[in-house]
Amino acid sequence: MMKPEQIEALSFQIIEKEAGLHPFSDPQWAVVRRIIHTTADFEYLSTVRFQPDAIAAGIRAIRLGRSIVCDTRMAQAGMKKQALSRFGVRVECFIEDPRVVRAAAEEGITRAAAAVDTALEVMEGGLYAVGNAPTALLRLVERLREKRARPALVVGFPVGFVNAAETKAALLETDIPYITNTGRKGGSNVAAAVINALLTMA
């Protein structure tokens, strides 16, 4: 039986070999490699997109102990607790917050979208990670354009067939630091993988 660290090291060796040449810088590759390790999907080699300041902004926010807000409990559960604790980083998910439930019902929107508004103050200078709901990323992009949301970094990997690709395309048009991808693929595990890569580099 191999130890967990041996399995991870061997997995990274396989990824390096199969990926071959790629266009990413070393920090960017650390993120993409972690995504591929999490998903076993090499398509991310051609779909992941980085705003130029994204990784530096994310690492800086982590080192300053800024909060991470995520759209699902699944993404929250996938983030490395020991590393988060080392930097004093809190991970918040408002999807079950009574204020969110009430706002979603009153406005006729998803709880994921309503949660963005509830998190506006908490995300200030921190990270917002979307791994599931396109409606969350769409609301976040709207608030970014209105200058009401001011995270240091947006990690945007909503998944699905309805508006997942479109909302990520909208994120690419903003001037906020972002890490995202094109197309339908994504997921809470991918969002958590990106955060974990940033934690490791921090």
Phi, psi and chi 1 to 4 in degrees:
 res  aa     phi    psi   chi1   chi2   chi3   chi4
   1 MET       -  131.5  -68.0  -69.4  -69.2      -
   2 MET   -85.4  148.1  -61.8  175.7   67.9      -
   3 LYS   -76.2  156.4  -63.9 -179.9  179.3  179.3
   4 PRO   -54.5  -42.5  -27.9   36.0      -      -
   5 GLU   -66.9  -30.0   58.9  -90.0   20.5      -
   6 GLN   -70.7  -40.1  -66.9  173.5  -41.5      -
   7 ILE   -63.2  -44.0  -65.1  171.9      -      -
   8 GLU   -63.4  -44.8 -178.5  177.1   84.8      -
   9 ALA   -61.6  -43.2      -      -      -      -
  10 LEU   -66.6  -38.8 -180.0   56.0      -      -
  11 SER   -60.5  -44.0  -64.5      -      -      -
  12 PHE   -64.3  -36.9  -77.2  166.6      -      -
  13 GLN   -62.6  -42.9  -70.0  174.9   19.8      -
  14 ILE   -64.3  -43.5  -66.3  169.6      -      -
  15 ILE   -61.4  -45.3  -67.8  168.3      -      -
  16 GLU   -58.2  -43.8  -64.6  -82.5   -1.7      -
  17 LYS   -67.3  -45.8 -179.8  178.4  180.0 -179.0
  18 GLU   -75.7  -29.2  -65.6 -168.3   17.7      -
  19 ALA   -72.1  -37.7      -      -      -      -
  20 GLY    65.6 -148.0      -      -      -      -
  21 LEU   -68.2  142.8  -65.3  175.9      -      -
  22 HIS  -148.3  164.4   56.2   75.3      -      -
  23 PRO   -90.7    5.6   33.6  -36.4      -      -
  24 PHE   -88.0  147.2  -57.9  108.8      -      -
  25 SER   -69.6  168.7   66.6      -      -      -
  26 ASP   -57.6  -47.5  -72.4  -13.9      -      -
  27 PRO   -63.7  -39.8  -22.6   34.6      -      -
  28 GLN   -64.4  -40.3  -69.6  173.9  -17.6      -
  29 TRP   -64.1  -35.0  177.3 -124.4      -      -
  30 ALA   -59.3  -36.3      -      -      -      -
  31 VAL   -73.2  -49.8  172.5      -      -      -
  32 VAL   -63.8  -41.2  175.9      -      -      -
  33 ARG   -61.8  -39.3 -174.9  179.4   63.2  177.3
  34 ARG   -66.1  -37.7  177.7   63.0   65.8  179.4
  35 ILE   -63.0  -45.9  -67.4  172.9      -      -
  36 ILE   -64.3  -38.9  -65.1  171.4      -      -
  37 HIS   -60.8  -37.2  176.4 -100.9      -      -
  38 THR   -75.1  -33.6  -60.7      -      -      -
  39 THR  -109.5  -16.8   62.0      -      -      -
  40 ALA    57.4   32.5      -      -      -      -
  41 ASP  -122.3  107.4 -172.3  -14.7      -      -
  42 PHE   -78.8   -5.0  -78.1   88.1      -      -
  43 GLU   -62.5  -25.5 -173.9  176.1  -34.1      -
  44 TYR   -62.1  -19.0  -75.3  100.4      -      -
  45 LEU   -57.6  -31.6  -79.5  168.3      -      -
  46 SER  -106.6   -3.2   60.9      -      -      -
  47 THR  -115.1  -18.9   63.7      -      -      -
  48 VAL   -71.9  139.1  176.6      -      -      -
  49 ARG  -127.5  139.4  -59.9  -72.6 -175.0  -91.5
  50 PHE  -123.5  128.2  -64.8   88.8      -      -
  51 GLN   -69.7  141.7 -169.9  -90.3   -5.5      -
  52 PRO   -53.6  -34.4  -28.8   36.0      -      -
  53 ASP   -94.1    5.3  -60.3  -36.5      -      -
  54 ALA   -60.7  -51.9      -      -      -      -
  55 ILE   -67.1  -43.5  -69.6 -180.0      -      -
  56 ALA   -61.4  -40.7      -      -      -      -
  57 ALA   -65.0  -42.0      -      -      -      -
  58 GLY   -65.4  -44.5      -      -      -      -
  59 ILE   -63.9  -42.1  -69.5  173.7      -      -
  60 ARG   -61.7  -43.7 -176.9  165.3   55.5 -110.8
  61 ALA   -63.6  -40.5      -      -      -      -
  62 ILE   -63.2  -46.0  -71.9  169.5      -      -
  63 ARG   -63.3  -27.7  -72.3  176.1  174.3  171.0
  64 LEU   -84.8   -1.9  -70.2  172.1      -      -
  65 GLY    75.4   24.7      -      -      -      -
  66 ARG   -71.1  156.9  -56.6  -63.0 -171.1 -169.7
  67 SER   -74.4  153.8  -66.2      -      -      -
  68 ILE  -112.8  127.3  -61.2  171.1      -      -
  69 VAL  -109.1  136.0 -179.3      -      -      -
  70 CYS  -132.3  160.7   52.5      -      -      -
  71 ASP   -87.4  -14.0   65.5  -31.8      -      -
  72 THR  -138.4  153.4   64.3      -      -      -
  73 ARG   -65.7  -29.0  -66.7  -68.1 -176.5 -167.6
  74 MET   -64.2  -44.1 -172.9 -179.8  -60.8      -
  75 ALA   -63.3  -42.7      -      -      -      -
  76 GLN   -59.5  -42.8 -175.9  179.8   31.1      -
  77 ALA   -66.6  -27.3      -      -      -      -
  78 GLY   -83.3   -4.8      -      -      -      -
  79 MET   -87.6  143.3  -63.7  176.7 -168.2      -
  80 LYS   -68.6  109.9  -66.4 -177.4  176.0 -179.7
  81 LYS   -64.7  -40.6  -54.7  -59.7 -175.3  -68.0
  82 GLN   -64.7  -42.2 -173.5  173.8   -0.2      -
  83 ALA   -67.5  -40.7      -      -      -      -
  84 LEU   -60.1  -43.7  -68.7  165.5      -      -
  85 SER   -63.8  -37.2  176.8      -      -      -
  86 ARG   -58.5  -36.8 -176.1 -179.2  -54.1  132.0
  87 PHE   -98.0    0.6  -66.8  105.5      -      -
  88 GLY    67.7   31.6      -      -      -      -
  89 VAL   -90.3  127.8  172.5      -      -      -
  90 ARG   -95.3  140.1  -68.2  177.4   56.0   87.4
  91 VAL  -110.2  121.7 -178.6      -      -      -
  92 GLU  -112.9  140.9  -54.1  -79.2    0.2      -
  93 CYS  -137.3  119.4  179.0      -      -      -
  94 PHE  -101.3   10.9  -67.5   95.7      -      -
  95 ILE   -60.8  -26.4 -161.6   71.6      -      -
  96 GLU  -106.0    4.7  -62.6  163.0   -7.1      -
  97 ASP   -63.4  133.1 -171.0  -65.1      -      -
  98 PRO   -56.0  -33.5  -25.6   34.2      -      -
  99 ARG   -64.9  -36.7  -64.9  169.7  -65.2  174.5
 100 VAL   -70.6  -45.3  169.8      -      -      -
 101 VAL   -58.5  -43.8  175.8      -      -      -
 102 ARG   -67.3  -45.9 -177.0  169.4   57.9 -107.4
 103 ALA   -63.6  -39.7      -      -      -      -
 104 ALA   -62.8  -41.8      -      -      -      -
 105 ALA   -68.1  -41.8      -      -      -      -
 106 GLU   -68.2  -38.0  -68.9  174.0   -6.7      -
 107 GLU   -93.7  -10.2  -63.1  179.9   43.9      -
 108 GLY    68.4   38.6      -      -      -      -
 109 ILE  -123.5  171.8   60.3  175.5      -      -
 110 THR   -73.2  155.2   67.3      -      -      -
 111 ARG   -64.3  -32.2  -76.8 -166.7  -70.5  164.8
 112 ALA   -61.7  -39.2      -      -      -      -
 113 ALA   -70.5  -45.1      -      -      -      -
 114 ALA   -62.0  -32.5      -      -      -      -
 115 ALA   -64.0  -29.3      -      -      -      -
 116 VAL   -60.8  -45.2  171.8      -      -      -
 117 ASP   -64.5  -38.4  -69.2  -19.1      -      -
 118 THR   -65.7  -27.6  -58.7      -      -      -
 119 ALA   -93.8    3.0      -      -      -      -
 120 LEU   -54.1  -45.2  -71.6  173.2      -      -
 121 GLU   -71.5  -40.8 -176.2  176.2  -14.6      -
 122 VAL   -65.9  -36.2  177.5      -      -      -
 123 MET   -76.5   -8.7   77.6  171.2   79.0      -
 124 GLU   -54.3  117.3 -178.8   95.3   20.0      -
 125 GLY    73.2    5.7      -      -      -      -
 126 GLY  -112.5 -152.1      -      -      -      -
 127 LEU  -118.7  140.4  -75.5   67.7      -      -
 128 TYR  -119.4  120.7 -156.2  106.5      -      -
 129 ALA  -115.1  121.2      -      -      -      -
 130 VAL  -113.3  120.1  179.0      -      -      -
 131 GLY  -124.7    2.7      -      -      -      -
 132 ASN  -137.2  -56.7 -176.4   65.7      -      -
 133 ALA   -97.2  113.2      -      -      -      -
 134 PRO   -57.2  -32.6  -26.8   36.2      -      -
 135 THR   -64.5  -30.4   55.9      -      -      -
 136 ALA   -67.5  -45.3      -      -      -      -
 137 LEU   -67.8  -37.4 -173.3   56.5      -      -
 138 LEU   -62.1  -46.3  178.6   60.7      -      -
 139 ARG   -63.6  -38.5  177.7   58.3   67.6   98.2
 140 LEU   -64.5  -43.3 -178.9   56.0      -      -
 141 VAL   -61.2  -40.0  167.9      -      -      -
 142 GLU   -60.4  -44.7  -69.7  172.8   -7.7      -
 143 ARG   -70.5  -30.8  -63.3  -58.5 -179.0 -115.6
 144 LEU   -64.8  -43.9  -70.4  168.6      -      -
 145 ARG   -64.8  -32.5  -70.3  171.7  173.9  166.2
 146 GLU   -82.2   -2.6  -63.6  165.2   -5.8      -
 147 LYS    64.0   24.5  -52.9  -61.7 -177.4 -176.0
 148 ARG   -93.6  -22.8  -67.4  177.3   59.4 -172.5
 149 ALA  -109.1  132.0      -      -      -      -
 150 ARG  -135.4   57.1  -60.8  179.2 -177.8   84.8
 151 PRO   -73.3  158.6   30.1  -35.4      -      -
 152 ALA   -76.0  -29.8      -      -      -      -
 153 LEU  -153.1  139.4  171.7   66.7      -      -
 154 VAL  -111.4  125.2  174.8      -      -      -
 155 VAL  -104.0  106.9  175.0      -      -      -
 156 GLY  -118.0  100.5      -      -      -      -
 157 PHE  -132.9   50.5  -71.9   85.3      -      -
 158 PRO   -63.6  151.0   23.8  -34.2      -      -
 159 VAL  -122.3  147.5   61.2      -      -      -
 160 GLY   139.3 -176.1      -      -      -      -
 161 PHE  -102.0  -13.5  -63.4   97.7      -      -
 162 VAL  -115.6  103.8 -179.9      -      -      -
 163 ASN    71.9    5.5  -72.6  -29.2      -      -
 164 ALA   -65.1  -50.6      -      -      -      -
 165 ALA   -65.8  -38.9      -      -      -      -
 166 GLU   -67.4  -40.2  -69.3   81.1   -2.0      -
 167 THR   -70.2  -33.8   55.0      -      -      -
 168 LYS   -68.1  -36.4  -73.6 -179.3  -86.0 -168.4
 169 ALA   -62.7  -37.3      -      -      -      -
 170 ALA   -66.0  -38.6      -      -      -      -
 171 LEU   -61.6  -38.5  177.0   61.9      -      -
 172 LEU   -62.4  -20.0  -70.4  170.2      -      -
 173 GLU   -90.6   -2.6  -64.1  176.5   -2.3      -
 174 THR   -87.6  170.6   68.9      -      -      -
 175 ASP  -105.2   10.8   57.1    3.9      -      -
 176 ILE   -80.2  145.7 -165.4   75.4      -      -
 177 PRO   -58.2  131.1  -29.2   38.2      -      -
 178 TYR  -143.1  154.0   58.2   73.4      -      -
 179 ILE  -127.7  121.8  -57.7  173.6      -      -
 180 THR  -152.3 -170.0 -172.6      -      -      -
 181 ASN  -145.6  168.0   69.9  -45.7      -      -
 182 THR   -98.0  155.7   59.1      -      -      -
 183 GLY    93.0 -171.2      -      -      -      -
 184 ARG   -83.7  -22.1  -63.3  168.9  170.0  173.7
 185 LYS   -73.9  156.0  -67.8 -176.8  179.1 -179.2
 186 GLY   164.2 -147.1      -      -      -      -
 187 GLY   134.9  160.1      -      -      -      -
 188 SER   -61.2  -35.3  -63.9      -      -      -
 189 ASN   -65.8  -33.3   59.6  -27.8      -      -
 190 VAL   -70.8  -45.0  178.1      -      -      -
 191 ALA   -58.8  -43.0      -      -      -      -
 192 ALA   -65.4  -37.2      -      -      -      -
 193 ALA   -62.3  -40.6      -      -      -      -
 194 VAL   -62.9  -46.1  173.1      -      -      -
 195 ILE   -60.7  -42.0  -62.2  -63.6      -      -
 196 ASN   -64.5  -36.8  -71.7  -22.1      -      -
 197 ALA   -63.7  -41.5      -      -      -      -
 198 LEU   -65.6  -40.4  -65.9  172.5      -      -
 199 LEU   -60.3  -42.4  -74.2  165.5      -      -
 200 THR   -63.3  -42.2  -61.7      -      -      -
 201 MET   -70.1  -33.9  -73.7 -173.6  -80.8      -
 202 ALA   -65.4      -      -      -      -      -
